[in-house]
């Protein structure tokens, strides 16, 4: 009875936990936390391998300041296409221990006029593609895992390594016949240049009918590095205000992701429904928070479906964003304090995200 209450409280805690509300979706580093967890198969072994391949795509084309949408002329809209394939190899070991290595590959584009000749001028695209930041995580189930287990809680601790190119450059069209090579904006960079500490808390509980299960995932990335030295002015000369406020250099920001939901299993097919909350805080929990970051958050309702074969599970989830907010970052707060006028750049959001993937039991 105690264990049932403990597991249920773990799920509820993750739903109501007062996490700092911040981060626009385009600044979330690739698949910065968990991709999708499959709790429909709880037959653990003492020595096993799993391979999880998650593909994430979204199109960001709406801009918000706070919770208010900022409309731009169609010619000047900033459109991001973000695609990431995350490959995770998991080694299951004895006594509930496991080791996971995640390698993301991204192909990102940003199309607008304002980055190039300016508002009203021709639109152009810049690109970034390649390997992102690797993640190495050690996990431990608090209860020794066994076949057809009713519930469990898992802790994870690991590192994010700065393997992604956080200085990726492309050409900007200042004029149609004049190109400037400079770093691409933060939302499409492949990495952030920081070595981070990853913490995770995952839990599931299967009800008595063994068809319905409750699940929760919590992820927080501590990024102690302050700034990575990469210019955010897109090849333009920074102003005195940008330099003084540290707005002209990219910040290395903390990230968080949280997911709470349920899955109902019908033989080989399972349907899922979750609440997903993810973002980037204004202030890091460890270290300074100077530099340019797009602080804000996404709140999504996430339907999903899982199809399970003998050794393969295929899944698709489509988080539909129902809540968004852009927060002032540290440089914007400084400018507001100096001028007495509220200042915050807008941030971009999608209407929905698409997760499609497969888990292989090797």
C-alpha positions as CSV (number, residue, x, y, z in Angstrom):
1,X,0.0,0.0,0.0
2,X,2.8,2.4,0.9
3,X,4.6,1.7,-2.5
4,X,1.3,2.4,-4.4
5,X,0.9,5.7,-2.7
6,X,4.6,6.6,-3.2
7,X,4.4,5.9,-7.0
8,X,1.2,7.8,-7.4
9,X,2.6,10.8,-5.4
10,X,5.7,10.8,-7.7
11,X,3.4,11.1,-10.7
12,X,1.3,13.9,-9.1
13,X,4.5,15.7,-7.9
14,X,5.8,15.9,-11.5
15,X,2.5,17.4,-12.7
16,X,2.3,20.2,-10.1
17,X,6.0,20.8,-9.4
18,X,6.6,24.6,-9.5
19,X,9.3,24.7,-12.2
20,X,10.4,28.1,-13.4
21,X,8.3,29.0,-16.4
22,X,10.5,30.0,-19.3
23,X,11.6,29.3,-22.8
24,X,10.5,29.6,-26.5
25,X,10.4,26.3,-28.3
26,X,13.0,27.1,-31.0
27,X,15.7,27.6,-28.5
28,X,15.3,24.1,-27.0
29,X,18.5,22.3,-27.9
30,X,17.5,19.6,-30.4
31,X,15.8,16.9,-28.3
32,X,17.2,18.3,-25.1
33,X,15.5,15.9,-22.7
34,X,13.7,12.7,-23.1
35,X,12.3,11.8,-26.5
36,X,9.5,9.4,-25.8
37,X,9.4,6.7,-23.2
38,X,7.6,3.4,-23.9
39,X,6.2,2.0,-20.6
40,X,3.9,-0.6,-22.3
41,X,6.7,-3.1,-22.1
42,X,8.0,-3.7,-18.5
43,X,9.7,-7.0,-19.0
44,X,13.2,-6.2,-17.7
45,X,16.2,-8.6,-18.1
46,X,19.5,-8.6,-16.3
47,X,21.5,-8.1,-19.5
48,X,20.0,-6.5,-22.5
49,X,20.3,-3.7,-25.2
50,X,17.8,-1.2,-26.4
51,X,18.1,1.1,-29.3
52,X,15.7,4.1,-29.5
53,X,15.5,6.3,-32.6
54,X,13.4,9.5,-32.2
55,X,12.7,12.0,-35.0
56,X,11.4,15.4,-34.1
57,X,10.2,18.1,-36.5
58,X,8.5,21.4,-36.2
59,X,7.9,24.6,-38.1
60,X,8.2,27.8,-36.1
61,X,6.5,30.8,-37.7
62,X,4.6,32.6,-35.0
63,X,6.3,35.2,-32.7
64,X,5.2,36.1,-29.2
65,X,6.2,38.8,-26.7
66,X,5.1,37.5,-23.3
67,X,1.9,35.7,-24.1
68,X,0.9,38.1,-26.9
69,X,1.4,37.2,-30.5
70,X,3.4,39.8,-32.5
71,X,2.3,40.0,-36.1
72,X,4.8,40.7,-38.9
73,X,4.3,41.4,-42.6
74,X,4.4,38.1,-44.5
75,X,7.5,39.2,-46.3
76,X,9.3,39.6,-42.9
77,X,8.1,36.6,-41.1
78,X,10.9,34.5,-39.5
79,X,10.3,30.8,-40.3
80,X,12.3,28.0,-38.7
81,X,12.3,24.4,-39.9
82,X,13.9,22.2,-37.2
83,X,14.5,18.5,-37.7
84,X,16.5,16.3,-35.3
85,X,17.1,12.5,-35.3
86,X,18.2,11.4,-31.9
87,X,19.8,7.9,-31.6
88,X,20.0,6.4,-28.1
89,X,21.7,3.2,-27.2
90,X,20.8,1.8,-23.8
91,X,22.6,-1.0,-22.0
92,X,20.4,-2.6,-19.3
93,X,22.5,-4.1,-16.5
94,X,21.8,-6.0,-13.3
95,X,20.0,-4.6,-10.2
96,X,18.1,-1.9,-12.2
97,X,21.2,-0.1,-13.5
98,X,21.4,1.1,-17.1
99,X,23.7,3.3,-19.2
100,X,22.5,5.4,-22.2
101,X,24.4,7.2,-24.9
102,X,22.4,9.7,-27.0
103,X,23.7,11.2,-30.3
104,X,21.5,13.8,-32.0
105,X,21.8,14.7,-35.7
106,X,20.1,18.0,-36.9
107,X,19.2,19.8,-40.1
108,X,17.8,23.3,-39.4
109,X,16.9,26.2,-41.6
110,X,15.8,29.8,-40.9
111,X,14.2,31.9,-43.6
112,X,13.4,35.7,-43.4
113,X,14.2,39.1,-44.8
114,X,15.2,40.8,-41.6
115,X,18.5,38.8,-41.1
116,X,19.6,39.9,-44.6
117,X,18.8,43.1,-46.4
118,X,16.2,44.2,-43.9
119,X,12.4,44.5,-43.7
120,X,10.7,44.4,-47.0
121,X,13.7,43.1,-48.8
122,X,14.0,39.6,-50.5
123,X,13.8,36.6,-48.2
124,X,16.8,34.2,-47.9
125,X,17.6,31.1,-45.9
126,X,20.5,30.1,-43.7
127,X,21.2,26.5,-42.6
128,X,23.0,24.4,-40.0
129,X,23.3,20.6,-40.1
130,X,25.4,18.0,-38.3
131,X,26.0,16.3,-35.0
132,X,24.6,17.9,-31.8
133,X,25.6,17.7,-28.2
134,X,26.1,14.1,-26.9
135,X,24.4,12.9,-23.7
136,X,25.8,10.1,-21.5
137,X,23.5,9.1,-18.6
138,X,23.5,6.5,-15.9
139,X,20.0,5.3,-14.6
140,X,18.9,3.3,-11.6
141,X,15.5,1.9,-10.9
142,X,14.8,2.3,-7.2
143,X,12.9,-1.0,-7.0
144,X,14.6,-4.1,-8.5
145,X,12.9,-4.5,-11.9
146,X,11.1,-7.7,-12.9
147,X,8.6,-9.0,-15.5
148,X,5.1,-7.5,-15.3
149,X,6.1,-5.0,-12.6
150,X,3.2,-2.7,-11.4
151,X,5.4,0.4,-11.0
152,X,8.8,1.8,-10.4
153,X,10.7,5.1,-10.1
154,X,14.0,5.7,-12.0
155,X,16.7,8.3,-11.3
156,X,19.2,9.4,-13.9
157,X,22.4,11.4,-13.7
158,X,24.7,12.2,-16.6
159,X,26.6,14.7,-18.7
160,X,26.0,16.7,-21.8
161,X,29.1,17.1,-23.9
162,X,29.8,20.1,-26.1
163,X,30.2,18.0,-29.3
164,X,27.8,20.1,-31.5
165,X,29.3,23.0,-33.5
166,X,28.0,26.0,-31.6
167,X,29.9,28.4,-33.9
168,X,28.2,27.2,-37.1
169,X,28.3,29.9,-39.8
170,X,26.4,30.7,-43.0
171,X,26.1,33.5,-45.5
172,X,23.9,36.5,-45.0
173,X,22.7,38.7,-48.0
174,X,23.3,42.3,-46.9
175,X,22.7,43.2,-50.5
176,X,21.9,40.8,-53.4
177,X,25.5,41.0,-54.5
178,X,27.1,41.2,-51.1
179,X,27.5,38.2,-48.7
180,X,28.6,38.2,-45.1
181,X,29.8,35.0,-43.3
182,X,28.7,35.0,-39.7
183,X,27.4,32.6,-37.0
184,X,23.8,31.4,-37.5
185,X,21.2,32.4,-34.8
186,X,20.9,30.5,-31.6
187,X,17.7,28.5,-32.5
188,X,19.4,26.6,-35.3
189,X,22.9,26.2,-33.8
190,X,23.9,22.6,-33.4
191,X,25.2,22.9,-29.8
192,X,25.6,25.5,-27.0
193,X,29.3,25.1,-26.1
194,X,28.7,24.0,-22.5
195,X,29.4,20.9,-20.6
196,X,26.2,20.2,-18.7
197,X,24.9,18.1,-15.8
198,X,21.8,16.1,-16.6
199,X,19.3,15.0,-13.9
200,X,16.2,12.9,-14.6
201,X,13.3,11.4,-12.6
202,X,11.0,8.9,-14.4
203,X,8.1,6.9,-12.9
204,X,5.3,4.6,-14.1
205,X,2.4,2.9,-12.4
206,X,0.2,0.2,-13.9
207,X,-3.4,-0.1,-12.6
208,X,-5.0,-3.4,-11.7
209,X,-6.5,-4.1,-15.1
210,X,-2.9,-3.9,-16.5
211,X,-4.2,-2.0,-19.5
212,X,-3.9,1.5,-18.1
213,X,-0.6,2.9,-17.0
214,X,0.4,6.3,-15.6
215,X,3.8,7.8,-16.5
216,X,5.9,10.8,-15.7
217,X,9.3,12.1,-16.8
218,X,11.2,15.1,-15.5
219,X,14.5,16.4,-17.0
220,X,16.7,19.3,-15.9
221,X,20.0,20.2,-17.6
222,X,22.4,22.4,-15.5
223,X,24.6,24.4,-17.8
224,X,27.2,26.2,-15.5
225,X,29.0,28.0,-18.4
226,X,27.9,31.6,-18.6
227,X,28.5,32.7,-22.3
228,X,30.1,30.8,-25.2
229,X,31.7,33.8,-26.9
230,X,29.6,33.5,-30.1
231,X,28.2,36.7,-31.6
232,X,24.4,37.0,-31.9
233,X,24.4,40.1,-34.2
234,X,24.3,38.0,-37.4
235,X,27.4,39.6,-38.9
236,X,26.4,43.2,-38.0
237,X,28.5,45.5,-35.7
238,X,27.1,45.4,-32.2
239,X,25.8,48.6,-30.7
240,X,27.2,50.1,-27.5
241,X,23.9,49.1,-25.7
242,X,24.2,45.5,-26.9
243,X,27.8,45.2,-25.7
244,X,27.1,46.9,-22.3
245,X,24.1,44.6,-21.6
246,X,25.9,41.5,-23.0
247,X,23.1,41.0,-25.5
248,X,25.6,40.5,-28.3
249,X,27.0,37.2,-27.1
250,X,25.1,33.8,-26.8
251,X,24.2,32.5,-23.4
252,X,24.7,28.9,-22.3
253,X,21.3,28.2,-20.7
254,X,19.8,25.6,-18.5
255,X,16.9,23.6,-19.9
256,X,14.0,21.6,-18.5
257,X,11.4,19.3,-19.8
258,X,8.5,17.6,-18.0
259,X,5.9,15.1,-19.2
260,X,2.9,13.5,-17.3
261,X,0.4,11.2,-18.9
262,X,-1.3,7.9,-19.3
263,X,-1.2,5.0,-21.8
264,X,-4.0,2.5,-22.5
265,X,-2.9,-0.8,-24.1
266,X,-5.1,-2.7,-26.6
267,X,-3.1,-5.9,-27.6
268,X,-0.4,-4.6,-30.0
269,X,-1.7,-1.0,-30.1
270,X,-1.5,1.5,-27.2
271,X,-2.9,5.0,-27.2
272,X,-1.4,7.7,-25.0
273,X,-2.3,11.2,-23.8
274,X,0.1,13.5,-21.9
275,X,0.8,17.0,-20.8
276,X,4.3,18.2,-22.0
277,X,6.0,21.3,-20.4
278,X,9.4,22.3,-21.6
279,X,11.6,25.4,-21.6
280,X,14.5,27.5,-20.7
281,X,14.7,29.6,-17.5
282,X,15.7,33.2,-17.3
283,X,18.3,32.4,-14.6
284,X,20.5,29.3,-14.4
285,X,20.5,27.4,-11.1
286,X,24.3,27.1,-11.2
287,X,26.5,29.9,-12.6
288,X,25.7,33.2,-14.2
289,X,23.0,34.0,-16.8
290,X,24.5,36.7,-18.9
291,X,24.3,36.7,-22.7
292,X,21.5,36.4,-25.2
293,X,19.0,33.5,-24.7
294,X,15.3,33.2,-25.6
295,X,13.8,32.4,-22.2
296,X,10.2,31.1,-22.2
297,X,8.2,27.9,-22.2
298,X,5.8,25.7,-24.2
299,X,2.8,23.9,-22.7
300,X,1.4,21.1,-24.9
301,X,-1.3,18.5,-25.0
302,X,0.3,15.4,-26.5
303,X,-1.7,12.6,-28.0
304,X,0.2,9.5,-29.2
305,X,0.0,6.0,-30.5
306,X,2.4,3.0,-30.0
307,X,2.4,-0.2,-32.1
308,X,4.4,-3.1,-30.6
309,X,5.8,-6.1,-32.5
310,X,8.0,-8.9,-31.1
311,X,11.1,-6.8,-30.7
312,X,10.1,-3.4,-32.1
313,X,7.8,-0.7,-30.9
314,X,6.8,2.1,-33.3
315,X,5.4,5.3,-32.0
316,X,4.1,8.7,-33.0
317,X,3.3,11.7,-30.8
318,X,2.0,15.1,-31.8
319,X,2.3,17.7,-29.0
320,X,-0.1,20.5,-29.7
321,X,1.0,23.7,-28.1
322,X,-1.8,25.3,-25.9
323,X,0.3,27.7,-23.9
324,X,3.4,29.9,-24.6
325,X,5.2,32.7,-23.0
326,X,8.4,34.6,-23.7
327,X,10.3,36.0,-20.8
328,X,12.8,38.8,-20.5
329,X,16.4,37.6,-20.5
330,X,19.1,39.2,-18.4
331,X,20.3,41.7,-21.0
332,X,16.7,42.8,-21.7
333,X,16.1,43.4,-18.0
334,X,19.2,45.6,-17.9
335,X,18.1,47.7,-20.9
336,X,14.6,48.1,-19.3
337,X,16.2,49.2,-16.1
338,X,18.5,51.7,-17.8
339,X,15.8,53.2,-20.1
340,X,12.7,52.9,-17.9
341,X,10.9,51.4,-20.9
342,X,10.0,47.7,-21.0
343,X,12.1,45.9,-23.6
344,X,11.9,42.3,-24.8
345,X,12.5,40.8,-28.2
346,X,9.8,38.4,-29.4
347,X,10.4,34.7,-29.7
348,X,9.2,32.1,-32.2
349,X,6.8,29.2,-31.6
350,X,5.3,26.4,-33.6
351,X,1.6,25.3,-33.4
352,X,2.6,21.7,-32.9
353,X,5.6,19.3,-32.9
354,X,5.9,15.8,-34.5
355,X,7.7,12.9,-32.8
356,X,8.0,9.7,-34.8
357,X,10.3,6.9,-33.7
358,X,11.1,3.3,-33.0
359,X,12.5,1.3,-30.1
360,X,14.4,-1.9,-30.8
361,X,15.0,-4.6,-28.2
362,X,18.2,-6.3,-29.2
